[in-house]
């Protein structure tokens, strides 16, 4: 998915987003977030689902300073 097609974070109503979306909102590369998924001391923790990572929208909003 092209980054330009992601909605503003304030418009996201889903409880989780993909790694690509999370990387866009957090300003990190997808590979960095995948490393976070394997790290015990990462600033954000994903949910594992079918071998993929999903990221809680509320956690992302808290990190970037937006109300959930």
Backbone as JSON Lines, residues from 0, in Angstrom:
{"i":0,"aa":"X","n":[0.85,-1.18,0.0],"ca":[0.0,0.0,0.0],"c":[0.88,1.24,0.0]}
{"i":1,"aa":"X","n":[0.55,2.18,-0.8],"ca":[1.28,3.43,-0.89],"c":[1.04,4.26,0.37]}
{"i":2,"aa":"X","n":[2.11,4.82,0.93],"ca":[1.99,5.61,2.16],"c":[1.01,6.76,2.02]}
{"i":3,"aa":"X","n":[0.89,7.33,0.83],"ca":[0.0,8.46,0.63],"c":[-1.47,8.09,0.77]}
{"i":4,"aa":"X","n":[-1.78,6.8,0.8],"ca":[-3.17,6.38,0.92],"c":[-3.58,6.13,2.37]}
{"i":5,"aa":"X","n":[-2.66,6.25,3.32],"ca":[-3.01,6.05,4.72],"c":[-3.79,7.25,5.22]}
{"i":6,"aa":"X","n":[-4.89,7.01,5.96],"ca":[-5.64,8.14,6.51],"c":[-4.86,8.79,7.65]}
{"i":7,"aa":"X","n":[-5.26,9.98,8.03],"ca":[-4.67,10.62,9.2],"c":[-4.91,9.7,10.4]}
{"i":8,"aa":"X","n":[-3.98,9.69,11.32],"ca":[-4.09,8.83,12.49],"c":[-5.36,9.11,13.27]}
{"i":9,"aa":"X","n":[-5.77,10.36,13.31],"ca":[-6.99,10.71,14.05],"c":[-8.24,10.08,13.44]}
{"i":10,"aa":"X","n":[-8.16,9.69,12.17],"ca":[-9.31,9.09,11.49],"c":[-9.34,7.57,11.58]}
{"i":11,"aa":"X","n":[-8.28,6.96,12.08],"ca":[-8.2,5.5,12.16],"c":[-9.09,5.01,13.3]}
{"i":12,"aa":"X","n":[-10.06,4.18,12.95],"ca":[-10.99,3.63,13.95],"c":[-10.7,2.18,14.28]}
{"i":13,"aa":"X","n":[-9.89,1.5,13.47],"ca":[-9.53,0.11,13.72],"c":[-8.7,0.02,15.0]}
{"i":14,"aa":"X","n":[-8.83,-1.09,15.71],"ca":[-8.06,-1.26,16.95],"c":[-6.61,-1.58,16.69]}
{"i":15,"aa":"X","n":[-6.31,-2.13,15.5],"ca":[-4.93,-2.43,15.13],"c":[-4.66,-1.99,13.69]}
{"i":16,"aa":"X","n":[-3.38,-1.8,13.38],"ca":[-2.96,-1.46,12.02],"c":[-1.8,-2.37,11.63]}
{"i":17,"aa":"X","n":[-1.51,-2.41,10.34],"ca":[-0.41,-3.22,9.83],"c":[0.94,-2.59,10.17]}
{"i":18,"aa":"X","n":[1.98,-3.35,9.96],"ca":[3.33,-2.84,10.2],"c":[3.63,-1.64,9.3]}
{"i":19,"aa":"X","n":[3.17,-1.7,8.05],"ca":[3.42,-0.6,7.12],"c":[2.74,0.69,7.6]}
{"i":20,"aa":"X","n":[1.49,0.57,8.06],"ca":[0.79,1.74,8.58],"c":[1.46,2.25,9.84]}
{"i":21,"aa":"X","n":[1.77,1.36,10.75],"ca":[2.41,1.77,12.01],"c":[3.73,2.48,11.74]}
{"i":22,"aa":"X","n":[4.5,1.97,10.79],"ca":[5.78,2.61,10.49],"c":[5.58,4.02,9.94]}
{"i":23,"aa":"X","n":[4.55,4.21,9.15],"ca":[4.22,5.53,8.62],"c":[3.87,6.49,9.76]}
{"i":24,"aa":"X","n":[2.99,6.06,10.64],"ca":[2.54,6.94,11.73],"c":[3.66,7.23,12.74]}
{"i":25,"aa":"X","n":[4.54,6.25,12.96],"ca":[5.61,6.42,13.95],"c":[6.9,7.0,13.37]}
{"i":26,"aa":"X","n":[6.96,7.09,12.05],"ca":[8.16,7.63,11.42],"c":[9.36,6.7,11.52]}
{"i":27,"aa":"X","n":[9.1,5.4,11.51],"ca":[10.15,4.38,11.55],"c":[9.99,3.48,10.34]}
{"i":28,"aa":"X","n":[11.05,2.8,9.97],"ca":[10.98,1.85,8.87],"c":[10.28,0.58,9.34]}
{"i":29,"aa":"X","n":[9.59,-0.11,8.44],"ca":[8.94,-1.37,8.82],"c":[9.91,-2.37,9.45]}
{"i":30,"aa":"X","n":[11.14,-2.42,8.96],"ca":[12.13,-3.34,9.52],"c":[12.42,-3.02,10.99]}
{"i":31,"aa":"X","n":[12.41,-1.75,11.34],"ca":[12.62,-1.35,12.74],"c":[11.49,-1.86,13.61]}
{"i":32,"aa":"X","n":[10.26,-1.74,13.13],"ca":[9.13,-2.23,13.91],"c":[9.18,-3.75,14.05]}
{"i":33,"aa":"X","n":[9.64,-4.43,13.01],"ca":[9.76,-5.89,13.12],"c":[10.8,-6.27,14.17]}
{"i":34,"aa":"X","n":[11.86,-5.47,14.28],"ca":[12.84,-5.69,15.35],"c":[12.2,-5.46,16.72]}
{"i":35,"aa":"X","n":[11.37,-4.42,16.82],"ca":[10.64,-4.17,18.06],"c":[9.81,-5.39,18.45]}
{"i":36,"aa":"X","n":[9.24,-6.05,17.46],"ca":[8.4,-7.22,17.73],"c":[9.16,-8.36,18.36]}
{"i":37,"aa":"X","n":[10.47,-8.4,18.14],"ca":[11.3,-9.47,18.71],"c":[12.06,-9.02,19.96]}
{"i":38,"aa":"X","n":[11.93,-7.77,20.33],"ca":[12.68,-7.23,21.46],"c":[11.82,-7.15,22.72]}
{"i":39,"aa":"X","n":[12.4,-7.53,23.83],"ca":[11.68,-7.44,25.11],"c":[11.64,-6.01,25.63]}
{"i":40,"aa":"X","n":[12.52,-5.16,25.15],"ca":[12.61,-3.79,25.66],"c":[12.2,-2.75,24.63]}
{"i":41,"aa":"X","n":[11.34,-3.11,23.71],"ca":[10.89,-2.19,22.67],"c":[9.91,-1.16,23.23]}
{"i":42,"aa":"X","n":[9.86,0.03,22.63],"ca":[8.94,1.06,23.11],"c":[7.47,0.78,22.79]}
{"i":43,"aa":"X","n":[7.22,-0.18,21.91],"ca":[5.85,-0.55,21.56],"c":[5.84,-2.05,21.25]}
{"i":44,"aa":"X","n":[4.79,-2.73,21.68],"ca":[4.69,-4.17,21.48],"c":[3.57,-4.49,20.5]}
{"i":45,"aa":"X","n":[3.84,-5.39,19.56],"ca":[2.8,-5.79,18.6],"c":[1.98,-6.97,19.11]}
{"i":46,"aa":"X","n":[0.94,-7.26,18.38],"ca":[0.16,-8.48,18.56],"c":[0.56,-9.4,17.42]}
{"i":47,"aa":"X","n":[0.88,-10.64,17.72],"ca":[1.2,-11.61,16.67],"c":[-0.09,-12.23,16.18]}
{"i":48,"aa":"X","n":[-0.26,-12.25,14.86],"ca":[-1.46,-12.83,14.27],"c":[-1.08,-13.51,12.97]}
{"i":49,"aa":"X","n":[-1.13,-14.83,12.94],"ca":[-0.82,-15.57,11.73],"c":[0.57,-15.31,11.19]}
{"i":50,"aa":"X","n":[1.55,-15.16,12.06],"ca":[2.91,-14.91,11.62],"c":[3.19,-13.46,11.25]}
{"i":51,"aa":"X","n":[2.22,-12.6,11.44],"ca":[2.39,-11.17,11.14],"c":[2.23,-10.37,12.42]}
{"i":52,"aa":"X","n":[2.71,-9.16,12.39],"ca":[2.54,-8.25,13.52],"c":[1.41,-7.28,13.22]}
{"i":53,"aa":"X","n":[0.6,-7.05,14.22],"ca":[-0.4,-5.98,14.18],"c":[-0.09,-5.06,15.35]}
{"i":54,"aa":"X","n":[-0.32,-3.79,15.14],"ca":[0.06,-2.78,16.13],"c":[-1.18,-2.07,16.65]}
{"i":55,"aa":"X","n":[-1.29,-1.95,17.97],"ca":[-2.47,-1.32,18.58],"c":[-2.49,0.17,18.25]}
{"i":56,"aa":"X","n":[-3.61,0.62,17.7],"ca":[-3.77,2.02,17.34],"c":[-3.65,2.91,18.58]}
{"i":57,"aa":"X","n":[-4.2,2.47,19.69],"ca":[-4.13,3.26,20.92],"c":[-2.68,3.46,21.36]}
{"i":58,"aa":"X","n":[-1.84,2.43,21.22],"ca":[-0.43,2.56,21.58],"c":[0.28,3.57,20.68]}
{"i":59,"aa":"X","n":[-0.02,3.52,19.39],"ca":[0.59,4.46,18.44],"c":[0.16,5.88,18.77]}
{"i":60,"aa":"X","n":[-1.14,6.07,19.03],"ca":[-1.64,7.41,19.37],"c":[-0.99,7.93,20.65]}
{"i":61,"aa":"X","n":[-0.78,7.05,21.62],"ca":[-0.15,7.46,22.87],"c":[1.29,7.9,22.63]}
{"i":62,"aa":"X","n":[2.01,7.2,21.78],"ca":[3.41,7.54,21.49],"c":[3.52,8.87,20.77]}
{"i":63,"aa":"X","n":[2.64,9.11,19.83],"ca":[2.73,10.37,19.06],"c":[1.99,11.52,19.74]}
{"i":64,"aa":"X","n":[1.37,11.24,20.89],"ca":[0.74,12.29,21.66],"c":[-0.67,12.67,21.22]}
{"i":65,"aa":"X","n":[-1.35,11.73,20.6],"ca":[-2.73,11.98,20.18],"c":[-3.66,11.2,21.1]}
{"i":66,"aa":"X","n":[-4.8,11.77,21.42],"ca":[-5.74,11.07,22.28],"c":[-6.37,9.91,21.54]}
{"i":67,"aa":"X","n":[-6.54,8.81,22.24],"ca":[-7.13,7.61,21.65],"c":[-8.62,7.78,21.64]}
